[in-house]
């Protein structure tokens, strides 16, 4: 079972979504308040299970409506995703993957883990 870990950083508050094995599968932006961070978590829980994938790494991809996962190539040529809410704001991002299959597995893990993930709060980033 996954969990959202709220972390206090030097510049604010963020969350990581971790899979059952402890691996980080998504990270948020840095928020100013814990309340806005918790709103971000709620948005991921609501949007991730229903968001289609817009794979921008394939030619002629179909543009999807928000909410959606956008798959793209970063400057290093690695596959990444960003989850966008209904309003088009980025609510979570993933790490870089060497293979397209890795990023797709990451998205499936978020869809599976996010809805029922417990929320854990840490005082300082570890």
N, C-alpha and C positions, 0 to 999 in steps of 0.2 A: 504494500500500500504506500502511495506517495505522501509527501508532506511539503507544505509551504513553510520555509524557514525565513522569518523576518529578522533582518540584521540591521543594527545601527552602525553606520559608517562615519567617517570624519565629515562627510558632506551632507548626510541625511539618513534616510531609511530606505532599504530595498528588500526584495524577497527573491529567494531561489526556490524553484520547484524541484524537489528531489524525487527520483524514482525509488521503489522499494529497496533497491540495492545500494542506495545512498548517493548515486550519481546525480549531478546537477543536470537537469534536462531543459530548464528555462530560467532566465534571469530577468528581473524588471529593471526599469530605470530607477534612479534615486529620487525618492519623494521627500518633501519637506516635513510631512507629519505621518504619524503611524496610521491615522484615520485614512489618509489618502492612499497609503500603502495597502491597507486592508480593502479599500475600494478596488484597487488594482487586482488583488487576489480574487475578489468576488467577480470581477469582469472576466478574468481568465477562466474561472470555474463555470461561468455562464456561457462564454463564447467558444472555448476550445472544443467542446464536444460536437458543436454544430458547424464549425468553420470548415469550408472547403479549402482545398489546396490550390493555390495559383502558382504553378511551376514556371517561373520566369527564366529557367535555364533551357527550356525547349523552345524551338522556333515556332512561331504561330500559336503561342499559348493562349488559352481562353482567359480573359479578364473576369475575375469573380467579384461578386458584391461583398461588402463588409458585413459581418466579420469574416476574416479569412486568414489563412496562413500563406505568406509569400515566401517562396523558395527562390534563392538567388545565389550567385557566385560572388564571393568577396574579392578583394584585391589580391589575395594569395591564391585565388583559384579554388578555394574551399566552398563547399555547399553550406549555406546557412538558411535559417528561417526567421521570420518575425511574425508574431501574431498581432493582428490589428483588430480593434474593437469595431462596433457598429459605426462609430463616428470617425473611423479611419486612423485613430491614435494607436501607436505601437504600445502594446501592453506587456509583451514578453518577447525575448529574443533567445536564440539558441547559439551554441558553440559552433565552431567550424568543423565540418566533416570532410574527409578525403573523398568519400564515395557518396553518390546520390542516395543510395539505399540507406546509409547511415542517417541522413537528415530525415528521410521519410519514416524510419523507425523511431526517431526522436519525436516527430509529430504524433505518431500513433501512441507513443508512451504518454504524451501530454494529454491527449484525448481520453486515454484510459485512466490516468492517475489524478488529473486535476479536479474532477467533480466532487470526489469524496475525500480529498486529501485533508489531513489535519493541519492546523496552523500552529507552529511553534515559534516562540519569540526568544531571541537571544539579546543580551544587553549590548554586546560589542561584537564586531565582525571578528571571526577567528581566522 
